Amino acid sequence: MITVISGTNRPGNRTKVVARHCFNILREKGLEVNWLDLEDIQGDILSSEMYIDTQQHPEISKLQDEMIIPSDLLLIVSPEYNGSFPGVLKSFIDALSVRKYQSTFKGKRAALIGVASGRAGNLRGMDHLTGVLNYLNVVVMPNKLPVSSVSNYIDSEGINPSLDEVLNQYIIEAIAFSKVGNEVEGNL
């Protein structure tokens, strides 16, 4: 199973467009894939109570049990926020680390796509996120995909063909990197 995470809660973000496109590519390949959009996490879900496993919000527990723990690969699409990745993504990761830490993170695999309106495609943010994930014993795919000047690749029709080609190739690499790759080799 693969979970695609759109790593921001900012309304109207381009990250979601890229992440949703990746989700659709994975579904077209016949893979079992979950969609997790941090914009859908509302209210008091990420609060001070999240640091006490018995008080974790039931919605976080549900996401953890149904989407994160069973996943062989986390495909995280994250925008650049102030030279790093969004605080809501860090808070979400922190919330997941309180309950069932080992089964949530240890040996899990992750692939990262950075999205930015500038030239670097969130390279620094992906490095920061890699550091956090490595600390949690998540194995991060060495090849990360920076999507620079993202506005140039998205229009009212969605993702343009040049970015679609790059995303397809990256997803093939990510599947091969994950445990899922062995199961679907013929579909790639």
Residue pairs with C-beta under 8 A, 6 or more apart in sequence:
1 32
1 33
1 34
1 70
1 71
1 72
1 73
1 180
2 26
2 31
2 32
2 33
2 34
2 71
2 72
2 73
2 74
2 75
2 175
2 178
2 180
3 33
3 34
3 35
3 36
3 67
3 68
3 71
3 73
3 74
3 75
4 19
4 20
4 22
4 23
4 26
4 33
4 34
4 35
4 36
4 75
4 77
5 19
5 36
5 37
5 38
5 74
5 75
5 76
5 77
5 89
6 13
6 15
6 16
6 19
6 20
6 35
6 36
6 37
6 38
6 39
6 77
7 15
7 19
7 38
7 76
7 77
7 78
7 79
7 85
7 86
7 88
7 89
8 15
8 16
8 38
8 39
8 78
8 79
8 81
8 86
8 88
8 89
9 38
9 39
9 41
9 86
9 88
10 39
10 79
10 86
11 39
13 39
13 79
14 79
14 115
14 117
14 150
14 151
14 154
15 77
15 78
15 79
15 115
16 37
16 39
17 154
17 158
17 159
18 77
18 113
18 115
18 147
18 150
18 154
18 159
18 163
18 167
19 37
19 75
19 77
19 113
20 35
21 158
21 159
21 164
21 167
22 75
22 77
22 113
22 167
22 171
23 33
23 35
25 167
25 168
25 171
26 33
26 75
26 171
26 175
27 33
29 171
29 175
29 184
29 187
29 188
30 184
30 187
31 175
31 180
31 184
31 187
34 66
34 67
34 71
36 63
36 67
38 86
38 88
38 89
38 92
41 59
41 88
41 92
44 57
45 57
45 59
45 60
45 95
46 57
46 60
46 88
46 91
46 92
46 95
47 57
49 55
49 56
49 57
50 56
50 57
50 60
50 91
50 94
50 95
50 98
51 94
51 95
51 98
52 98
53 98
53 99
56 95
56 98
56 99
57 95
60 92
60 95
60 96
61 99
64 96
64 99
64 100
64 104
65 100
68 74
68 96
68 104
68 108
69 100
69 103
69 104
71 108
72 108
72 109
72 178
72 179
72 180
73 109
73 110
73 111
73 174
73 175
73 177
73 178
73 179
73 180
74 108
74 109
74 110
74 111
74 138
75 110
75 111
75 113
75 171
75 174
76 89
76 110
76 111
76 112
76 113
76 129
77 112
77 113
77 115
78 85
78 86
78 89
78 112
78 113
78 114
78 115
78 122
78 125
78 126
78 129
79 85
79 86
79 114
79 115
79 116
79 122
79 125
80 114
80 115
80 116
80 118
80 120
80 121
80 122
80 124
80 125
81 87
81 125
83 124
83 125
84 124
84 125
84 128
85 122
85 125
85 126
85 128
85 129
89 129
90 132
93 132
93 133
93 136
96 104
96 105
97 104
97 105
97 136
101 136
105 133
105 136
105 137
105 138
106 136
106 137
107 137
107 138
107 139
108 137
108 138
108 139
109 138
109 139
109 140
109 141
109 177
109 178
109 179
110 133
110 138
110 139
110 140
110 141
111 140
111 141
111 144
111 145
111 170
111 173
111 174
111 177
111 178
112 126
112 129
112 130
112 140
112 141
112 144
112 145
113 144
113 145
113 146
113 147
113 167
113 170
114 121
114 122
114 123
114 125
114 126
114 144
114 145
114 146
114 147
115 121
115 122
115 147
115 150
116 122
116 146
116 147
116 148
116 149
116 150
117 149
117 150
117 151
118 148
118 149
119 148
119 149
120 146
120 148
121 145
121 146
121 147
121 148
122 146
122 147
123 144
123 146
126 144
126 146
130 140
130 144
133 140
134 140
141 173
141 174
141 177
143 170
143 173
145 166
145 167
145 170
147 153
147 163
147 166
153 159
153 160
153 162
153 163
154 160
154 163
159 167
172 188
175 181
175 184
175 188
176 188
181 188
